[in-house]
Amino acid sequence: MSKPIVALIGRPNVGKSTLFNRLVGRRLAIVHDRPGVTRDRHYADAAVFDRDYTLVDTGGFDPFGDDEMQQGIIKQLEVALAEADVVLCVLDALAAPTSIDSEEIALLRQSAKPVIFLANKADSAAKEAEGHELYRLGMEHLIFISAQHGRGMPELEDALHAALPPAEPEPEAADDAIRVAVIGRPNAGKSSLVNRLLGEDRMLVDNRPGTTRDPIDARVERRGKRYLFVDTAGLRRKAKVAKARDGVEGASVIQAIRSIDRAEVVVLLCDAGEGVAEQDAKILSLALDRGRAIVIGLNKSDLLEGGKASEANRQAADVLSFVSWAPFTRLSAKTGRGVDRLLDTIDRVHEEHGKRITTGELNRFFETVLEKHPPPTQGGRAPRFYYITQPSTHPPTFMIVTSHPDGLHFSYQRYVVNAIRKAFGFEGTPIRVVYRRKGRRQKKKKKR
């Protein structure tokens, strides 16, 4: 299911990054008093009540700045507005309205997107009163908040939940094709790979970054198996994103997110010579959050000499250590070397993604686990495990019924996941383990 996209916009130093961190619940964005710290967009999954969404944090809006970086930020903001379902416009409650604020409001009126106006830094009723001057900008309603202290967040959450578009129903699979999203930075060879699979030059291939601007579906059949490939626009590295004048690379990340939402398997394609970058890891983490199977493709490996190929593997494994279970495949989209091996890997991880272990087999395995490494005591009591089962696949999800689900240290939870992988494989797919408290048995009614 595709998640709605919510964009945070505002001029520099109004507290967007602080609000981003509060909504997401993790300290992901850099927070600093110096204006302009957020150079490019940050992306993270968040939730409001029963709705999931993807939150996008943009750089500070300043249409009067003439430096190359500021112009790049403005173009990225325009792209975010075009792609977003809801906009959170953040203003400074402690500052009088500025010409930048006026330009920002004018831009939002042109976008025709649902906008929630927020006056941040309203830490008290007195500071909120100062912010009423912002109504001179022409908005009908302002929500006064303090992103730092949490003041006003319930009203913001109510407004955001009401503004989100209706939830989309789960799409029914049109056929048995494996849906594959190909993501990666520009010039990694994504279009060349899909053209190689198709056996035709359907997609424009160019050595200039950013040639592919829109996702393109491509159907491929091999050995009786069918695949649906989505070739996404490239993800550009941070320094280049900030300087991009046309905003194309900015749009590509959101397009990649939407492609991941449609996919079962995600292939991160990297230029083996350039290595894996932080931006690759960032977008791959969203695929992980969505429970997608993952394959890492090291393209252009044929150009590496001597021990450089092994070094490329080590560098990629280091940056992507949080998906250490994802297989690496060396290939050359240009010559075709390793492409069949990539498809074999996709087949394998897709099968693992849907693999189910019987309850009997799981509990026999878990008895051994508990004998070798019982859970540590917490508060003088050792949690008791009753049974384990696998309620779902895609991704494989396990439920452990225990006496104290909240008393398990994260290190033991990690041990359980590693033990499941060691026993049953699950290559290329995330594993989720949930812990549930055993419910009390209802007393049987006595017969009269």
Rosetta blueprint (number, residue, H / E / L):
1 M L
2 S L
3 K L
4 P L
5 I E
6 V E
7 A E
8 L E
9 I E
10 G L
11 R L
12 P L
13 N L
14 V L
15 G L
16 K H
17 S H
18 T H
19 L H
20 F H
21 N H
22 R H
23 L H
24 V H
25 G L
26 R L
27 R L
28 L L
29 A L
30 I L
31 V L
32 H L
33 D L
34 R L
35 P L
36 G L
37 V L
38 T L
39 R L
40 D L
41 R L
42 H E
43 Y E
44 A E
45 D E
46 A E
47 A E
48 V E
49 F L
50 D L
51 R E
52 D E
53 Y E
54 T E
55 L E
56 V E
57 D E
58 T L
59 G L
60 G L
61 F L
62 D L
63 P L
64 F L
65 G L
66 D L
67 D L
68 E H
69 M H
70 Q H
71 Q H
72 G H
73 I H
74 I H
75 K H
76 Q H
77 L H
78 E H
79 V H
80 A H
81 L H
82 A H
83 E H
84 A L
85 D L
86 V E
87 V E
88 L E
89 C E
90 V E
91 L E
92 D E
93 A L
94 L L
95 A L
96 A L
97 P L
98 T L
99 S H
100 I H
101 D H
102 S H
103 E H
104 E H
105 I H
106 A H
107 L H
108 L H
109 R H
110 Q H
111 S H
112 A L
113 K L
114 P L
115 V E
116 I E
117 F E
118 L E
119 A E
120 N E
121 K L
122 A L
123 D L
124 S L
125 A H
126 A H
127 K H
128 E H
129 A H
130 E H
131 G H
132 H H
133 E H
134 L H
135 Y H
136 R H
137 L H
138 G L
139 M L
140 E L
141 H L
142 L L
143 I E
144 F E
145 I L
146 S E
147 A L
148 Q L
149 H L
150 G L
151 R E
152 G L
153 M H
154 P H
155 E H
156 L H
157 E H
158 D H
159 A H
160 L H
161 H H
162 A H
163 A H
164 L L
165 P L
166 P L
167 A L
168 E L
169 P L
170 E L
171 P L
172 E L
173 A L
174 A L
175 D L
176 D L
177 A L
178 I E
179 R E
180 V E
181 A E
182 V E
183 I E
184 G L
185 R L
186 P L
187 N L
188 A L
189 G L
190 K H
191 S H
192 S H
193 L H
194 V H
195 N H
196 R H
197 L H
198 L H
199 G L
200 E L
201 D L
202 R L
203 M L
204 L L
205 V L
206 D L
207 N L
208 R L
209 P L
210 G L
211 T L
212 T L
213 R L
214 D L
215 P L
216 I E
217 D E
218 A E
219 R E
220 V E
221 E E
222 R E
223 R L
224 G L
225 K E
226 R E
227 Y E
228 L E
229 F E
230 V E
231 D E
232 T L
233 A L
234 G L
235 L L
236 R L
237 R L
238 K H
239 A H
240 K H
241 V H
242 A H
243 K H
244 A L
245 R L
246 D L
247 G L
248 V H
249 E H
250 G H
251 A H
252 S H
253 V H
254 I H
255 Q H
256 A H
257 I H
258 R H
259 S H
260 I H
261 D H
262 R H
263 A L
264 E L
265 V E
266 V E
267 V E
268 L E
269 L E
270 C E
271 D E
272 A L
273 G L
274 E L
275 G L
276 V L
277 A L
278 E H
279 Q H
280 D H
281 A H
282 K H
283 I H
284 L H
285 S H
286 L H
287 A H
288 L H
289 D H
290 R L
291 G L
292 R L
293 A E
294 I E
295 V E
296 I E
297 G E
298 L E
299 N E
300 K L
301 S H
302 D H
303 L H
304 L L
305 E L
306 G L
307 G L
308 K H
309 A H
310 S H
311 E H
312 A H
313 N H
314 R H
315 Q H
316 A H
317 A H
318 D H
319 V H
320 L L
321 S H
322 F H
323 V H
324 S L
325 W L
326 A L
327 P L
328 F E
329 T E
330 R E
331 L L
332 S L
333 A L
334 K L
335 T L
336 G L
337 R L
338 G L
339 V H
340 D H
341 R H
342 L H
343 L H
344 D H
345 T H
346 I H
347 D H
348 R H
349 V H
350 H H
351 E H
352 E H
353 H H
354 G L
355 K L
356 R L
357 I L
358 T L
359 T H
360 G H
361 E H
362 L H
363 N H
364 R H
365 F H
366 F H
367 E H
368 T H
369 V H
370 L H
371 E H
372 K H
373 H L
374 P L
375 P L
376 P L
377 T L
378 Q E
379 G L
380 G L
381 R E
382 A L
383 P L
384 R L
385 F E
386 Y E
387 Y E
388 I E
389 T E
390 Q E
391 P E
392 S E
393 T L
394 H L
395 P L
396 P L
397 T E
398 F E
399 M E
400 I E
401 V E
402 T E
403 S L
404 H L
405 P H
406 D H
407 G H
408 L L
409 H L
410 F H
411 S H
412 Y H
413 Q H
414 R H
415 Y H
416 V H
417 V H
418 N H
419 A H
420 I H
421 R H
422 K H
423 A H
424 F H
425 G L
426 F L
427 E L
428 G L
429 T L
430 P L
431 I L
432 R E
433 V E
434 V E
435 Y E
436 R E
437 R E
438 K L
439 G L
440 R L
441 R L
442 Q L
443 K L
444 K L
445 K L
446 K L
447 K L
448 R L
